[in-house]
Amino acid sequence: MIAEFTRLMDRLGPFEPSPRVAVGVSGGADSMALCLLLKSWTEDRSGSLLALTVDHGLRQNAADEAIQVGSWLKARDVAHDILRWDGVKPLSGIQSAARDARYRLLTERCHAEGILHLALAHHREDQAETVLLRFAHGSGIDGLGGMAAVRETGSVRLLRPLLPVSRDRLRTYLTETCQSWVEDPSNQSPAYARVRLRGMADILAREGWSTARAADTARRLGRA
């Protein structure tokens, strides 16, 4: 997995000598795997890694989970900090607002630290779900290109090196490295469209749809 990850990161360069990278770590399997892979990658290049966990304050156990993530990463010798979304939360559109707050807090911290690269743990299934949701909302070519592996936002480059990698592969990697992760209960809630799509995966597969094909479609449309 380390060698494959190095090839994936090479596609996102160039990087400065001794690259400084921040990574958003929710504590889920995807972000924990990305964090450990980045630790190896930055160490091999005499760089540094800062893991950042956003506590949205929306779930009772969120604060404890953020502390647990910090404990796991301290044991791995990874610098870690918790960013909190304070203030009044909206009564509607909370998922979108939480996502915007997360990006804002992460990019603001990167800017304050002078870190150019912010890595996010979106993987192949995330990309496939994004394409399907955008198709359902009538997106054109730009939208159906899915999430970009690299996106320049001004002061920060958003990196998504794991877009070609499956969720199961990342969990296998964590198991092999004896690393636990947090299971977010919202990932099982049918209140969210992505969760409902996952429940339809078997039906879609019988019609020839797969996450690999959807992600490949996004790659080709993104290139177009």
N, C-alpha and C positions, 0 to 999 in steps of 0.2 A: 504493500500500500504506500510506503514511503516513496519508492521510486516512481510510482504512478502519480502521486501527488506532486512530486518535483516537476514532472512533465506538464502537469496541469498549471502549475504556477509559472512555468517558463512561458506559457502562452499569454500570460497577463502582464509580462514585463514591458519595458525594462525596469529594473529596480536599481536604486542607488547602492553603492557599497555599504555594507553593514545596515541593511534595511530595517526600519522601525515600522512595526505593524501592530494595529489594534484589531481585536476580534470580538464581536458580539457573542456572548455566551449566556444563553438562557438556562443552561443546565440540562437541556434535552440531549438525546443521543447525537443528533446532527451537529450541534454546536460544540459539544464536548469533543467529538471526533476531530472536527476542524481545528479546535484549539491545540490538541495534542500533536496533530500533523504539523501545524504552524510552528509549534515549539521546536520540533526537530528541524524544520526548514530554516528558521531564523538562526538557530544555533550553528548550523552548518555554514552560515554566511556571516558569522560574527555580528548578527543583528540583535534585535530585542523585540519582545512581544508583550503587549498589555491586553489582558482580558477584561472586558467590561460587561457587567450584568445590569440590566435595567429592571428595577422593581417598580412595576406600574401601580402597585397598591390596590389591585383589583380583586385579588384572591387572598383568603385568610392566611394561607401558608406561603405566600410569595416571598415575604421577608426571610422566613426560615430557610426556604429553598436557596435564596441568594447567598445566605451565609454558608450553607452546605457546599455550594459551588466554590465559594472562596476557600473553604477548608480542603476540598479535593485538589484545587489548583495550587494551593500552598504546598501540599505534599508533593506536587509535581514541579515545584520551584518556578511557578508561573505567576508573574505580578498580576494582581486582580483588584478591581474596585467595583463598588456598587453605586449605580446612578438611580436616583429616585424621581419619579414623576409626581411632583407635588401639585397642590392646587385643586380647584373644583373640576370634577370630571363631567363630561357631557352626558345628558340623559339618553341620547340616541347616537347611533353611529360610533359606539364606543370602540369597536374593533379597529376601525379606520383611524380614529383619534389616537388610540394607543400605539398603532404602528407609526404614525407621524411623530408622536412624542419620542418614541424609541430612536428613530433616525435622527431627530433633532438633538437629543441628549448625547448620542454616540458621536455625531459629527462635531458638536461643540467641544466635547472633551478631546477629540483628536486635534482639533484646531488649537486648543489651549496647550496641548502637549507638543505641538509641532510635528504630529504624525500624519504622513501623507496617505497611508494605505489603511483602509478599514475593511476587514474581511467578514463576510456573512455566509451562513451555512446553508443556503438554499441548495437543494439537491435535485436529482432527476424527477422525483415524484412531485416536488414543489413546482418545477417548471411545467410538467405535464398538466397539473391542475390549473396553473395560471393560464395556459393556452386555452384549455377547455372553457374556463370561466369567461375569458375575453371573447372567445368565439360566441358564447351564449349571449354576450352583451353587444354583439355586432361590431367588434373591433376590425380594423383594416390590417394591412400588412405590418405596420409598425407594432400594433398591439399583439398580433399573432406571432411576432418574433420573440415573444416572451421576455424574460428577464435577461439583461445583458450580463455577460461574464465580467465586463469592466464598464463602469460608468463614471465619468468625470463629473463631479458636483461643484467644482470651484476649488475649495481648499482641500478636499478629500477625494481620493479615488475609491469607489466602492468595488470590491473584488468578490466574485462568487466562483471560486475555483471548483466547487463540488457539483456544479450543474450536470455533468455527465455521470455522476456516481449515484448508485441506488441507495435508498434508505437502509435496506438490509445489509449492504456491504459495509456501511458505516457502523452499524450495530455489531457486526461480526468483528470489525477492527477493535472496537471498544472491549468486547469480550476477550479478544486475544491479548489485549494490553491490561486486562483486569481492572477496567475503569467502569464504575457505576455511572448512572445518569438519573435525571428526574423525569418522571412521567407526568406531563401536564394534562389534567382531567379535561380541559377544554378541547383536547384533540379527539375526544370521544363524544363530544356534544353535537347532536344533530341540529342544534341552533345555527351552526356555521356551515356555509355552502361547501367548503372544502371537505368537511367531514362527511356530508351527504354524498359528495362525489366519490369518496373512497368506498362508501357503502355500495356504490353502483359498479365498482371495478370489475366484478365477475361478469355482469351483464354486458358491459362495454367490451370486455375481452372476447366474448363470444361473437361479437360483430367485427373483430379485427383490431379494435383499439387497444393500445398498450401505452404505458408511460414511456417506454423506450421510443416508440414511434412518434408520440406527441412531442417529446423532447427533441427528436431529430427534425421534426417539422419546424419547430421553433428555431432550431439552428439554421436550417436552410432559408427560412423567411427572414431571419435576422441578417443573414448574409445578403439576401436580395435587397 
